[in-house]
């Protein structure tokens, strides 16, 4: 396990806890923040998995590993981009739901959603 996998799983667990707390307390903004954090954690775990796979394949052989590494890197970038787009979509929908539910906390959720999407774009 590399550091990205560990950090991603921790972030995902925090998001799950936030979402559950939001449901229990009846706060849609907290639920939205939790879902965003879960999505960010999933993205980070995916990146860590791909990186781990690339490292293992590179260790398997020298000449073929470089060819496989280039192909794997392209595949990894595509996968991470797809995950980032999914996270963006989830962030936008969660922001809309939270804004509709409460106007006061909507601004905070939007700020956090933009932070998450910026982090996702930086990961690419």
C-alpha positions, 0 to 999 in steps of 0.5 A, spaced: 500 500 500 502 506 498 501 513 501 495 515 496 491 509 497 492 510 505 490 517 505 484 516 500 481 510 504 482 515 510 479 521 506 473 516 504 472 514 511 471 521 514 466 523 508 462 517 510 462 519 517 460 526 515 454 524 511 452 519 516 452 525 521 449 529 516 443 524 516 442 523 523 442 531 525 438 533 519 443 537 515 443 537 508 449 541 507 453 536 512 451 530 508 453 534 501 460 535 504 461 528 506 459 525 499 464 530 496 469 528 501 467 520 499 468 522 492 475 525 493 477 519 497 475 514 491 479 518 486 485 518 491 485 511 492 484 510 484 490 514 483 494 510 488 491 503 485 494 505 479 500 507 481 501 501 485 500 497 479 505 500 475 510 499 480 509 492 480 509 491 473 515 495 472 519 491 477 517 484 473 521 486 467 526 491 464 525 492 457 517 490 457 516 494 463 518 500 460 513 499 454 507 497 459 509 502 463 508 507 458 501 504 456 499 503 463 501 511 464 496 513 459 491 508 461 492 511 468 491 518 466 484 516 462 482 513 468 484 518 473 480 523 468 474 519 468 474 519 476 475 527 476 469 528 472 465 524 476 467 527 482 466 534 479 459 532 477 457 529 484 460 536 487 455 540 482 449 536 484 451 535 491 452 543 491 445 544 488 441 539 493 444 543 499 443 550 496 436 548 495 435 545 502 438 551 505 440 558 502 445 560 508 449 554 508 449 553 500 455 558 500 459 554 504 458 548 501 459 551 494 466 553 496 468 546 499 465 543 492 470 548 488 476 546 493 474 539 492 474 540 484 480 544 484 484 538 488 481 533 483 484 537 477 491 538 481 491 530 482 491 529 474 
